[in-house]
Amino acid sequence: MMVDLDPSGQVTGREPDRANRQFLNYAFFKLDPAFRRLPHAEREELKAEFLAAAQGWTEDAPAPKGLIQRPYSLVGVRADVDFMLWRIAFDVREFQEAQGRLNRTRLMGYLTQPYNFVSMNKRSQYANRVDGSGHGLEILPGQGQYLFIYPFVKTRAWYDLTPHSRQGMMDEHIHASVPFKGVRINTSYSYGIDDQEFVVSFDSDHPQEFVDLVHRLRYTQASLYTLTDTPMFTCVKKDLAGVLDDLG
């Protein structure tokens, strides 16, 4: 495939793409310690109510809506968040429905949301030539026991480079990633719908492989054009009942 010499579509006057795409929502939650001072029976009742509300978002929806939700625990991994719900839908309004269900539970009175990222899936202009690059049109969530997530912003200088320069750097970036078969990359786009430009998540069963991958990518030329790539989150996949049990 040739380098796209007009990635913005300005020269060719490319028509807007209105194809149906997946939206992604990474919703992070932090528990108020006051919850742990409640009687045990009351804590269990509140957790059961929250569990039913969260699971009802996908279980009550017709299959054609394509709603997906994956829970992860961050207890003991980060101090500022305790768990994360990875939601995927074809309509961003579905995330409002999901959150509305939770807001009507008593447990939400003890929860805050320090971070909440929204993004959209689309095919990468750089990775189309690479088989298995993880940049396709359908996100396959929750394949690994761990999910590593961070919001990402490029410098403005990146967009001033020629298409050939950017493609060459991304070819190096992708080539450096090829040996790390145990890490699946999910890149989604937030231009205009959230503060970051991308949200990047990596499914893996091997944290050590992911650490080595990120370390190697620091030596690629494209890394010079990273403006921000924090905060970084290490999320441990669990069923939602297990996630809530970690809270206390």
C-alpha positions as CSV (number, residue, x, y, z in Angstrom):
1,M,0.0,0.0,0.0
2,M,1.3,3.4,-0.9
3,V,1.9,6.2,1.6
4,D,-1.2,8.4,2.0
5,L,0.0,11.8,0.6
6,D,-3.1,13.5,1.8
7,P,-4.0,12.1,5.2
8,S,-6.2,15.0,6.2
9,G,-8.2,14.9,2.9
10,Q,-7.8,18.6,2.3
11,V,-6.2,18.3,-1.1
12,T,-8.5,15.7,-2.6
13,G,-11.6,17.1,-0.9
14,R,-12.3,13.7,0.7
15,E,-16.0,13.2,1.7
16,P,-16.8,12.7,5.4
17,D,-16.9,9.1,6.6
18,R,-20.2,8.4,8.3
19,A,-19.7,4.7,8.6
20,N,-20.7,3.1,11.9
21,R,-17.8,2.8,14.3
22,Q,-17.2,1.6,17.8
23,F,-16.9,4.2,20.6
24,L,-14.8,3.3,23.5
25,N,-15.2,4.5,27.1
26,Y,-12.6,3.8,29.8
27,A,-14.3,4.7,33.1
28,F,-12.2,4.8,36.2
29,F,-13.6,4.8,39.7
30,K,-12.2,5.6,43.2
31,L,-13.9,4.4,46.4
32,D,-14.4,6.6,49.5
33,P,-12.9,4.8,52.5
34,A,-16.1,5.6,54.4
35,F,-17.7,2.7,52.6
36,R,-15.4,0.3,54.4
37,R,-16.7,1.5,57.8
38,L,-20.3,0.4,56.9
39,P,-21.5,-2.9,58.4
40,H,-20.5,-5.9,56.4
41,A,-24.1,-6.8,55.5
42,E,-24.8,-3.3,54.2
43,R,-21.6,-3.4,52.1
44,E,-22.6,-6.6,50.5
45,E,-26.1,-5.3,49.7
46,L,-24.7,-2.2,48.1
47,K,-22.2,-4.2,46.0
48,A,-24.9,-6.6,44.8
49,E,-27.1,-3.6,43.8
50,F,-24.2,-2.1,41.8
51,L,-23.3,-5.4,40.2
52,A,-26.9,-5.9,39.0
53,A,-27.0,-2.3,37.5
54,A,-23.6,-2.7,35.8
55,Q,-24.4,-6.1,34.3
56,G,-27.9,-5.0,33.3
57,W,-26.4,-2.5,30.8
58,T,-25.3,-5.4,28.5
59,E,-27.7,-8.1,29.5
60,D,-30.9,-6.0,29.0
61,A,-29.7,-4.7,25.6
62,P,-30.6,-6.4,22.3
63,A,-27.7,-8.1,20.6
64,P,-27.6,-5.8,17.6
65,K,-26.6,-2.9,19.8
66,G,-23.2,-4.6,20.2
67,L,-22.6,-3.4,23.7
68,I,-19.4,-4.7,25.4
69,Q,-18.2,-4.2,29.0
70,R,-15.1,-5.5,30.6
71,P,-14.2,-4.9,34.3
72,Y,-10.7,-4.5,35.7
73,S,-9.3,-4.0,39.2
74,L,-6.5,-1.5,40.0
75,V,-6.6,-2.1,43.8
76,G,-3.0,-2.1,45.0
77,V,-1.7,-1.0,41.6
78,R,-2.6,2.7,41.6
79,A,-3.5,4.9,44.6
80,D,-5.9,7.2,42.7
81,V,-8.2,4.7,41.2
82,D,-9.6,1.3,42.3
83,F,-11.3,-0.2,39.3
84,M,-12.1,0.5,35.6
85,L,-15.0,-0.4,33.3
86,W,-14.1,-0.7,29.7
87,R,-17.3,0.0,27.7
88,I,-17.7,-0.3,23.9
89,A,-20.8,0.7,21.9
90,F,-21.8,2.1,18.5
91,D,-23.5,5.1,20.0
92,V,-21.9,7.3,22.6
93,R,-25.2,7.8,24.2
94,E,-25.1,4.2,25.4
95,F,-22.3,5.3,27.8
96,Q,-24.8,7.8,29.4
97,E,-27.3,4.9,29.8
98,A,-24.6,2.8,31.4
99,Q,-23.5,5.5,33.8
100,G,-27.1,6.5,34.6
101,R,-27.8,2.9,35.8
102,L,-24.8,3.2,38.1
103,N,-25.7,6.6,39.4
104,R,-29.0,5.3,40.6
105,T,-27.2,2.8,42.9
106,R,-26.3,3.6,46.5
107,L,-22.7,2.5,46.0
108,M,-22.1,5.4,43.6
109,G,-22.6,7.7,46.6
110,Y,-19.2,6.4,47.7
111,L,-17.5,6.5,44.3
112,T,-15.8,9.3,42.3
113,Q,-14.4,9.1,38.8
114,P,-10.9,10.6,38.6
115,Y,-10.6,9.7,35.0
116,N,-13.0,9.0,32.1
117,F,-11.8,8.7,28.6
118,V,-13.9,8.6,25.4
119,S,-12.5,7.7,22.0
120,M,-13.5,6.1,18.7
121,N,-12.2,3.2,16.7
122,K,-11.0,3.6,13.1
123,R,-8.4,2.1,10.8
124,S,-4.9,3.4,11.2
125,Q,-3.4,5.2,8.3
126,Y,0.0,3.8,9.1
127,A,-0.6,0.2,10.0
128,N,-2.8,-1.1,7.2
129,R,0.1,-2.8,5.5
130,V,1.1,-4.8,8.6
131,D,-0.8,-8.1,9.3
132,G,-1.9,-8.5,12.9
133,S,-1.0,-5.0,13.9
134,G,-4.0,-4.6,16.1
135,H,-5.2,-1.5,14.3
136,G,-8.3,-3.0,12.6
137,L,-11.9,-1.8,12.6
138,E,-13.2,-4.1,15.3
139,I,-11.8,-3.9,18.8
140,L,-11.3,-7.3,20.5
141,P,-11.5,-6.4,24.2
142,G,-10.2,-8.3,27.2
143,Q,-8.0,-10.9,25.4
144,G,-5.3,-10.7,28.0
145,Q,-5.2,-11.0,31.8
146,Y,-3.8,-7.4,31.9
147,L,-4.8,-4.2,30.1
148,F,-2.3,-1.3,30.0
149,I,-3.9,2.1,29.1
150,Y,-2.8,5.6,28.6
151,P,-4.1,8.8,26.9
152,F,-1.7,10.0,24.2
153,V,-1.0,13.4,22.5
154,K,1.4,14.1,19.6
155,T,3.4,17.3,19.3
156,R,2.1,19.8,16.7
157,A,5.5,19.4,15.0
158,W,4.4,15.9,14.1
159,Y,1.6,17.1,11.9
160,D,4.0,19.5,10.1
161,L,6.2,16.6,8.9
162,T,5.7,15.2,5.4
163,P,3.5,12.1,5.0
164,H,6.6,10.1,3.9
165,S,8.5,11.2,7.1
166,R,5.7,10.2,9.3
167,Q,5.1,6.9,7.6
168,G,8.9,6.1,7.8
169,M,8.9,6.7,11.5
170,M,5.8,4.7,12.0
171,D,7.2,1.8,10.0
172,E,10.2,1.8,12.4
173,H,7.8,2.0,15.3
174,I,5.8,-1.0,14.0
175,H,8.9,-3.0,13.1
176,A,10.2,-2.5,16.6
177,S,6.9,-3.9,18.0
178,V,6.7,-7.0,15.8
179,P,8.7,-9.4,18.1
180,F,6.3,-8.8,21.0
181,K,3.6,-11.2,19.9
182,G,2.2,-11.4,23.4
183,V,1.0,-7.8,23.3
184,R,-2.1,-6.7,21.3
185,I,-2.4,-3.0,20.6
186,N,-5.7,-1.2,20.5
187,T,-5.5,2.4,19.3
188,S,-8.5,4.6,19.4
189,Y,-9.0,8.3,18.4
190,S,-10.3,11.2,20.5
191,Y,-9.8,14.2,18.2
192,G,-12.5,16.7,19.1
193,I,-14.4,14.4,21.5
194,D,-12.0,14.4,24.5
195,D,-8.9,16.1,25.7
196,Q,-6.3,13.6,24.4
197,E,-5.8,12.7,20.7
198,F,-5.6,9.0,21.2
199,V,-6.3,6.4,23.9
200,V,-4.0,3.4,23.6
201,S,-4.6,0.1,25.3
202,F,-2.6,-3.0,25.3
203,D,-4.0,-6.5,26.0
204,S,-1.4,-9.0,27.4
205,D,-0.8,-11.9,29.7
206,H,2.8,-10.9,30.2
207,P,3.5,-7.5,31.9
208,Q,7.3,-8.1,31.5
209,E,6.8,-8.2,27.7
210,F,4.9,-5.0,27.7
211,V,7.6,-3.2,29.8
212,D,10.2,-4.4,27.4
213,L,8.1,-3.2,24.4
214,V,7.6,0.3,25.8
215,H,11.3,0.5,26.7
216,R,12.3,-0.4,23.1
217,L,9.9,2.1,21.6
218,R,11.6,4.9,23.6
219,Y,14.5,4.5,21.1
220,T,12.4,5.0,18.0
221,Q,12.4,8.4,16.2
222,A,8.6,8.7,16.5
223,S,9.0,8.9,20.3
224,L,10.6,12.4,19.9
225,Y,7.1,13.7,18.9
226,T,5.2,12.5,22.0
227,L,3.8,15.4,23.9
228,T,2.1,13.5,26.7
229,D,1.5,9.8,27.4
230,T,0.4,9.8,31.0
231,P,-1.2,8.8,33.3
232,M,-0.5,5.1,32.7
233,F,-2.8,2.4,34.1
234,T,-2.1,-1.2,34.8
235,C,-5.5,-3.0,35.0
236,V,-6.0,-6.6,36.1
237,K,-8.9,-8.4,34.5
238,K,-11.5,-9.9,36.9
239,D,-15.2,-10.5,36.8
240,L,-17.1,-7.6,38.3
241,A,-18.0,-9.5,41.5
242,G,-14.3,-10.0,42.1
243,V,-13.6,-6.3,41.3
244,L,-16.2,-5.2,43.9
245,D,-14.8,-7.7,46.5
246,D,-11.4,-6.0,46.2
247,L,-13.0,-2.8,47.4
248,G,-13.7,-4.2,50.9
